[in-house]
Amino acid sequence: MVRKLLTGVLGTAVAATLVATAVPASAVDEVNTTQLRNAVTVNGILKHARALQVIANRNEGTRASGLPGYEASVDYVTKTLRRAGYSVKRQPFTFSFFRSLEDPTLSQVSPTATDYETDIYDYSGGGDVTGVVVQATNNVIPATPEPSSTAGCEPGDFDAAPAEPAIALVQRGGCDFAVKADNAIAAGYDALIIFNEGNPGRTELTVGTLGDPKSIPVVGLSYEDALALIEQSEAGPVTLRVTTSVETDPNRTTWNVIADLPAKQLKKIKNKDEVVVVGAHLDSVAAGPGINDNGSGSAGILAIAEQMSKLKLTKKLARPVRFAFWGAEESGLLGAEHYVDSLSDNQRSKLYANLNFDMIGSPNYVRFVYDGDGSDGGPAGPPGSDVIETIFTDYFESKGLASEPTDFDGRSDYGPFIAAGIPAGGLFSGAEGVKTEEQAAVYGGTAGEWYDPCYHQACDDITNLSVKSLNELGDAAAHATLTLTKSRSGLYPDGSRKAKAAAAAKAQALSAPATSAYTGHALTH
């Protein structure tokens, strides 16, 4: 999952309300998925997760796109799917590769020797810069209660750099991080520090992506450290040192893996022009093996694909299933974006829905469901996304399991699909968000800690999985996959009495008071 924010304005959490009774949004048929759910076991998922761990072990501890560990992961998935009887192709594409080779450093040289906690922005330049720190002209200090900063978003927000080496200091907010970096470079600065804005939830050290390679080092700083630095610089010149070491390649090749039903089976499907794309990103970050993010989602849909074929369910579908393993998600959803962009209008019109599974094994998990109808206050997905959400929430309710919505904000590979108007949905077990006391009471686990304490770190290995989460979310993923591919009715109201009754029930539910007072927080992702 893309942790690093694409812009300086994305929030960190939104309130979520758990409604105890779900009402069907459409006339999607109930499908008996017991056989498939029984066949998709935790052991079956872990078999693939362990294979991905072995691949990482043999390839410098990482499976990041553009590196040998990812290519080996592609080989493994391709071989497994072909053995299961699918027609598999690798879809190559090029992307701008980036990785940090060493931990960045940020320290004060004078007047007081100080080391700061920092991190590097994706696509930062490499270098070793010692220079005087210069603030952007419009940093908002102290921070306002709500986000308001647009510091560095205009070229004039940076004074021209002095003749000697200088490091710009700018506040997060108002525009893409890349805009701030480009404006600092144009003003002549040798390095850039972007510090968090300082509003509630926007205080800790946070970094993001610059989108494409920059010529100077760009690192992050917490609001508290930046505030102390600013106060010190107002009393006299402060000299800092920034070091970064990076590897970049503007034309690195990587692949998506796309698996379809064999041609003989496709011919027998009535609604062959209604393809359900079931996807998960296969790449890790460069820092680690990525066994939860997103080996868990990849292993989960790989197990579903195997069992659907083994049980001969692929011969009894109402519409085709396509399993997709995306590359370069951690670089900005690039694999899914390339896939959607590569389709003709006619091909795109045949995509019925997208299911996305990006992390289903977080150790401190919550059963998050993408908020397809936007009822929790975030953006809604294209029509039909509300129905997909209901398939998941109804399933969990039928098993006596709580779930809660998470923002449909495009932070994972469903993003390019919903941008193209394709209904989507999926599950998420949590990343760097902090579990609340209310969530711990409902789901177990530890309040005050990340859902995944090893998120985007070297410790995201085979020990970083909850088998309970894999069991519950794996079953829900299998249920939704089979429901969408076997249901004889569609995602949209069809004028039938059944559809009209479902619509009336939904309207009645929306006008009624909520049946649960539970309130938690859903991670934006």
N, C-alpha and C positions, 0 to 999 in steps of 0.2 A: 504494500500500500504506500501511496505517496505521502510520506510524512511531511516533507519540506514544502512549505506553503508556496503556491505559485504567485501570490501577490502579497502585498503588505497589509491588506485589509481584511483577510479571512479571519473570522472569529475562532474561538477555541471550543465553545460548548453552547448548547441551547437547551432549554428546559424541555423535558419529555413527560407526557402524561400517559400512564398505562390504563387503558380502558378495559374493563374486565370482560365485557361481552362484545364480540365482534359480530357484525352483520354482513352477510354476503353483499358485494357490490354489483354482482352481475349473475348471469345464469350459467357460470362454469359448472360442468357436471362434477359431482363427487366421484373420485376414482379410488378404487381399492389399491393402495400402494403397499400393502403389508408384505407381499412376497419380495418386492425389491428392497424395502427397508430392512427386512430380516437378512437379506443377502449382503447388503452394504454394512459391513461390520467395522468396529474400531480396529481390529487386527488387520483387516484388508486395507484400511486407510494408512495405518502405521507402516505396513509393508512398503508402500510407496514413499512415505516420509523418510524411512530409514535408507532407502535407496538414494534419495536426494542428499541425505547427510553423508553417505559414503562418497558420492560425487564431489561434494564440497570438500571433504577431507583430502581427496586426491588432487584438488585444484586450489590450493592456497586458502582454503576455508571460505570460499565464496562461490556463488552461482550468478553473479551479476551479468546482465546482458553486455555483450562485447568482450567477455572473458571466457577462457576455456571451460570453466565450470558450467556456464549457461549452455554452451554448445553440447556438452555431455548430457545435460538435463533434457535438451531437445531430443537427443538420440534415444534416451531412455523412454521418454513419453511416446515418441514415434514408434519405437519397436513394440511397446506394450499395446498401443492402440491397433497396430497392424495385426498383432497376434490375436487380438480380440475380434478381428474381422472387419474393422473399419477401413474406409478409403481415406488415406492420410496424405496430406501435403504440407510441406514447409513453405511458408510465405516469407521470402527474404525482404528486408528493407534496410536502409542505412539511417544512422542517427548520429548525433553529436555525442560522443562518448566522453565521460568525465569521471575521474575518481581522485580522491585525496590520498596521496602516498604516505603522508606523515601527519600526525596530529598538529593542527595549527597552533600557534602561540600568540599571545597578546600580553605585553608587559610594559610597565612604565619604567623608563630609564632614569628620568629626572623630573621633578626634584626629589621624588621618593620612589625607590625601587619597589615595584609592586607587580605581582603576577595576577592576571585576570582569567576567570573561566571563559572560554570562548569556543566557537565552532565555526566551520567553514561553510560558506554558501556554495551550493552546486554551481559549477561553471565559473567559480572564482579563478583569477589568474594566480600563478605561482610567483613567489618572490620573498625577499628579505628586506623590509623597509624600516628604517629608523627616521622619524620625522616629528615635527611639532604637530599637535592636534589642533584642528580648526573646526568649529561647529558650523553646521548649516545655519543660515540666517533665520530660519523660522521654526526651529524646534520648539515644541510647546512644553515649557517647563514652568511650574509643575504640570503634570498631565491633568487633563480634564476628566471628569467622572465617566464620560462616554468617549469613544474614539473620535478624534477631531484633527489629528495631525495630517498635514500634507507636505511635511518637510522633505525637501529634495526632489519634489515632483516637477518643478520648473527649473530651467537652466539658471535663472537668476537667484535660486535658493542657495547657491554656493558662491561665495566670493572667489575671485580669481586666486589660485594657489600662490603662495610666496615663491620666491626663486629657489630657496632651499627645499629639500624633501619635506612633504607635508601629508598628513593623514586626516581625511575628512571624517566627521562624526555626525551622523544623521539619524533621526528618529523614524521608526516604522510607521506606516499608515498612509492612506490616501492614493497610492498608485503601486504598480508592480515594483518589486525590488530592482528589476533590471533598469527601470527608468531612473531611479536614484543613482545606480552605478554609472549609467551612461552620462548623466549630468555631472557627476563628480569627476569622471574621466575627462569630459570636455572642459572642465574648469582647471584641469592640470594637476589633480591630486595623484599621489603615488600609491595610496591604499585607501580603503573605505571601511569604516565600522558602522554597522546598522544596529541600533539598540532598540529593545522592545519599547512599546509606546508608554506603558505605565498605568493604563486603565485597569480596572479589575479583570483578572484573567489574562492580562497582556503585560506581565511584569518580568517573567523568567527569561533566561537566555533562550532565544528562538531564532532559527535560521530557516532559509528557504532556497528556492532555485532562482537563478538569474536567467534561465531559459536558453542562453547560448554563451559561449566562452567570452570572458572579459579579460582585459589586458592587465588589470591590477588585482592584488589580493583584496578579497572582500570577506570580512568575518563579522560575527555577531557578539553582542554584549547584553547583559541584563539591564533593566531600567535602573535598578539600585546602583550597580557599578557605574553606569553612565552618569547618573545624577551626581555621585561623588566626584567623578572625573571632571564634570562640567564646573562644579563649584570650585574645584582646585584650579582649573584653567583660568577661571575668572580672576584669580589672585595673581596669575603670572603664567608664563609659557610652560607647557607640559610636553615632554618628549616621550613618544611611545615607540615600541618596536613590534612589528607584525611579521610573522613568518608563515608561509604556506608552501607546500610542495604538491604538485598536481600532475596528472597525466590526462591529456585531452587528445581527441581524434575527431575531426569534424565529419568523417565519412566511415564510421565503423559499421560493419554488417552484423545484423542479428536476424532472428526469425520469430514468426508466429507458427504454431502448429495447429492445423485445422483438420478435424476428423469428421467425415460424413458417413452416412449409411452407404453400403454397397449399392451399385446401380440397380441390381435385381430387386432389392428391397424397396428402393425409392419408387420404382414403377408401380408397386402395389399399394402405395399410400394415396388415398383420395385427395387430401389437401396438401399435395407436395409443394405448393407454392406458399406454404405457411411454415417457415423454418424457425424452430426455437433454438437460439444460440445459447449454450451453457458454457460460461467462461470463467477463467481464473488466470491471474498472471503467474508466470512460471519463474520469473527472475527474482533474485534477492538484491539487496543493496550490496555494495562492494565491501562493507564492513563485516559481513558475516554470512552464514549459510542460508539464512532466511527459511527456517523450517516451519515456523508459524506463519511468517509473512514472506511469501505466501505458499510455502510448501504444503500447508494444511489445506488450503483451497484447491490447489492443483491435485494433491493426493486424493482429496474427497471426490472431485468430479471424475478423476481417472478410475476410482473404484466404482462409481456409478456407471460409467461407460462400460467397464468390464462386465458388471453384473447384468446390465440391461441386455447385453449380447448373449451372455451365458444362459440367461433365463429365456432367451428367444423373445423378449419383450419388444425388441426392435422390429420384429415381424408383424406386430399387432398395433402399430401406432396410427393415430389419426392425422398426425403431421410429423414431418421429419425433425430429428434432433441433430444438432451440430455441436460437437465439443471443441472448444477453442482454448488454447494456452497462449497467453499474450507475452510478448517480449517487451523489454524497455518500459515497463510500467513505472518503475522507480525513477525513470528519467522524464516522466511527464505523460503517462498514458499513451506512449508513442505507438505501441503495437496495435492496440485497439483502434486508435485514431487512424493508423495506416490502413487497417482492414476496412473500416467503414468508408474511408475516403477512396479506396481502390474499387469500390463497387459502383456499377452503373446504376442509373435511376431504377431500371427494371430489376436488377439484382437486389437493390436496397428495399424495393417494395415487397419483396418476398420474405423479408425478415419479420416474423410474427412477434417475437419477443426476445428479450435478452435476460438471462439470469446470471448474476455475478456473485462469486463467492471469494471474497478477499479477506482471509483470516477467519478460520472457524475453530481454532484450537487454543485461544488465549488462556493462559493459566488462571487469570483473575477475571474470568469472562462474564459478559452479559449477553443475553439473547437479543441482539439488536436486529430489527427488520427495517429495510429501507422504506422511508415514509413516502410511498408512491402518490398518495393523494394530497400531500402537503398539509394534512389536518393538524400537525403539530407546530405549524407556524413557519416551516421552511418552504422551499420551492416544491411544487408538485411535478411529477413526471408526466410524460405524454399520456393521453387517454389510454386506459388499459393498465397503467402502472398501479392504479388503485386496486384493481382486481388481483394483481399479482401479490401486492402487499397482503390482501385478505387471505389468499391461499396459505401464506405462512402463518399469519396470526390465528386463523381458524384452526390450522393444524396444531399449533402449540396449545391453544385453548383445549382442543379435544384430548390432549395428553395431560392436562392439568398443569401446564408450564406457563409461567409468565413470559411476556416479551415486551419490548418497548421500541418506539420508532427512533430512527436515526436519520439525520438530514440527508436529503437527496441532492447533495451539493456538487456532485461531479468529481469527487476526490478519488474515485477508482474507475475501473475500465468500463463501467456502464455509461460514463460521461459522454463519450462520442456517440453512443447509441441514442440516448435521450436527446442529444443535440440534433440528431437526424430525425427525431419524431418517433422513434421506435420504443414501444412500451418496455419497461425494464423493472427489475426488482432483485432482491437477494438478501443475504445474511452477512452479519459482521459480528465478530466476538469481542471487538475492542482493541485499541492500540495504546496510544500514549495518554488517553484520557484518564482521569482519576475517578475511581469507584467511590460513589457516595455511600453514606451510612444507610440510606434507604435502599440502594441497590444491593448492598451487602446483606440486608435483612431479607430481601427477596431471592437473590441468586446465590448467596453464600460468598465466600471469598473474603478479601480484606479491604475495608474502607480506607481511603486515604492513599492507596497505591494505584499505580497504573494497571490497566486491564492486562497489558503485556509488559512486565518489567524489563524484558530484554528486547523491546521493540527497536529495530534497526541497529542492533548491536551484535558483537561477536557471539554473545551468549544465546542468541536465537538459534539454538540447536535442538537436537531430538529430545532433550530433557525439558524443553520449553513448551510443552503441550499439555493441555488438560484433556484426558481421555473422556471425561464426562462431557465436556464441550464438543469434542469430536463426535461422540455418540449422539447427542441431542441435535446439534446443527447438521451433522451428516445425514441423519434420518430426515430432517426437514428439507434438506437440499434434494434428497432422492424423491421425497413426496412431491415437491413442487415440479421437478423435472418430469416425472411421469404424469402428473396431473395435466400439465400444459400440453404434453405430447399425445395424451390419450383422450382428453376431453373432446366430446363431439360438438359441444357448443363453444362459443367464442368469448373474447374479452369484452365485447361491446354489446350494449342492449340491442336485441334483435327483434323487438316488437312482440315477442311471445308473451303469453300470460305469465310464464315463469320469470322472464326478465322484468316485466312490469311489477310483479309482486316483490322481486328483490329490490328494485329501485324504490318502491314505496316503503319497504322495510328500512332501507338505508336512510331515506329522508326522515322517517319517524325517529330513528336512532340519533340522527344528527340534531334533531330538535329537542331531544330529551336530555336531562342532566346526566353527566358522567356517572358511572356506577362504581367508580373507585376514586379515592382521594390520593392515591399514590402519585408522587411526583419525583422524577429523577432527572438525570442529565444525559443527553445523548451526545456522543462525540461527533463533531463535524469531521468528515474524512473524505 
